[in-house]
Amino acid sequence: MRIAVTGGICSGKSTILQCFQNAGVSISSADEFAREVFAEGETQARLAELLGTEPPVSGDHVRKALAESSHLRRQINQIMHPPIRRRMHEAGCTVHEVPLLIETCTQSRYDFVFLALCHEAERLKRISARYGEGVAAPAILDTQLSDQAKLPFADEIIRTDCGLDNVQQVIDNWVSEFVAF
């Protein structure tokens, strides 16, 4: 069985992934693979050329460029996504954290899709904690597909703003019922 965990930035995907790992299920994270791919020389060179700068390109530089020009998103995705998908496939895990699952139309590659949700106020707080108080957290949320648009693709929704113990219990119950090791 191949399971995807998706959701917007700071919605709790990593928390759900950790709960699956705690339950003994093998996991992989597109975000972790993205960090690896982003740091590679070839990727850095291609991104620098696209953005008209010199390597190394920082994540902040890419986020700023995307905020200023959304047409870059497709070009950046064409650079980043193929090697990320390849690494996820090669990982051979049961549960995959795939933040852009719906945006990349790859949900059909999975047998089951979990959607991480939490209140917008909590997400804004988490974004500020991650990137610093000076970041324009609402602008970051505005660049992403809304939770409402993702709902029809979810087989199950997990609220991550109701406590870690609750999330772990939901995952433990689901794993005991559906996952064959």
SVG drawing of the C-alpha trace seen along z (x, -y; Angstrom):
<svg xmlns="http://www.w3.org/2000/svg" viewBox="-15 -42 43 49">
<polyline fill="none" stroke="black" stroke-width="0.4" points="0.0,0.0 1.2,-3.5 -0.1,-6.3 0.3,-10.0 0.2,-12.7 -0.5,-16.2 -1.5,-19.6 -0.4,-23.2 2.6,-24.8 2.7,-24.4 -0.5,-22.3 1.1,-19.4 2.2,-17.0 5.5,-16.3 3.7,-15.6 1.5,-13.0 4.6,-11.5 6.3,-11.2 3.2,-9.5 3.3,-6.9 7.0,-6.4 6.2,-6.0 3.7,-3.3 6.5,-1.4 5.5,-2.4 8.3,-3.3 8.2,-6.9 9.7,-9.3 9.4,-13.1 9.4,-15.0 10.5,-18.0 13.6,-16.2 14.4,-15.1 13.7,-18.6 16.3,-20.0 18.8,-17.4 18.0,-18.2 18.1,-22.0 21.6,-21.7 23.0,-19.8 25.3,-21.7 23.4,-21.1 20.1,-22.2 21.8,-25.3 23.2,-26.2 19.9,-25.8 18.0,-27.8 20.7,-30.6 20.4,-30.8 16.6,-30.9 16.6,-33.6 19.5,-35.6 21.8,-35.3 25.0,-33.5 24.9,-30.3 24.3,-29.5 20.6,-30.3 18.9,-30.4 15.4,-29.2 14.6,-32.8 15.7,-34.0 13.4,-31.4 10.4,-32.3 10.9,-36.0 11.1,-35.4 8.0,-33.3 6.1,-36.0 7.1,-38.6 6.5,-36.4 4.3,-33.4 5.1,-32.4 8.5,-31.1 6.7,-28.4 6.3,-26.1 9.9,-26.5 11.2,-25.9 9.0,-22.8 10.3,-21.4 13.8,-21.6 13.0,-20.2 10.2,-17.7 11.6,-15.0 14.6,-14.2 12.4,-14.4 9.8,-12.0 12.6,-9.6 14.0,-9.6 10.6,-9.0 10.0,-6.1 13.4,-4.6 12.8,-5.0 10.2,-2.2 8.4,-3.4 4.7,-3.0 3.9,-6.6 5.1,-9.5 4.8,-13.2 3.9,-15.0 3.1,-18.6 2.3,-19.4 0.4,-16.1 -2.7,-17.8 -0.8,-20.6 1.3,-18.1 -1.7,-15.8 0.1,-12.8 -2.6,-11.6 -3.4,-8.7 0.0,-7.2 -1.2,-6.5 -3.8,-4.1 -4.8,-6.4 -4.5,-10.2 -4.4,-11.9 -4.9,-15.6 -3.4,-17.5 -5.5,-20.5 -5.3,-23.1 -6.8,-26.5 -5.3,-29.3 -4.3,-31.3 -2.3,-28.3 -0.6,-28.0 0.3,-31.6 1.8,-31.2 3.8,-28.2 5.0,-30.0 6.2,-32.9 8.0,-30.5 9.7,-28.7 10.8,-31.7 10.8,-34.6 8.4,-37.2 9.3,-39.5 8.0,-37.0 4.8,-37.8 3.0,-34.6 -0.4,-35.5 1.4,-36.0 3.0,-32.6 -0.4,-31.0 -1.8,-32.9 0.7,-31.3 -0.7,-27.8 -3.7,-25.9 -6.4,-26.3 -7.4,-23.5 -10.9,-23.7 -9.6,-22.8 -7.7,-19.8 -10.6,-18.3 -12.2,-16.3 -8.9,-14.4 -8.5,-13.3 -9.5,-9.9 -9.2,-11.0 -8.6,-14.4 -6.5,-14.7 -6.7,-17.9 -3.3,-18.6 -4.3,-21.5 -6.0,-19.2 -2.8,-17.8 -0.1,-15.4 -1.6,-12.6 -4.8,-12.8 -3.0,-12.7 -0.9,-9.7 -4.1,-7.9 -5.8,-8.5 -2.7,-7.1 -2.3,-4.1 -6.0,-3.2 -5.7,-3.5 -2.4,-1.5 -3.8,1.3 -6.8,1.5 -5.3,1.0 -1.5,1.3 0.0,4.7 3.7,4.7"/>
</svg>
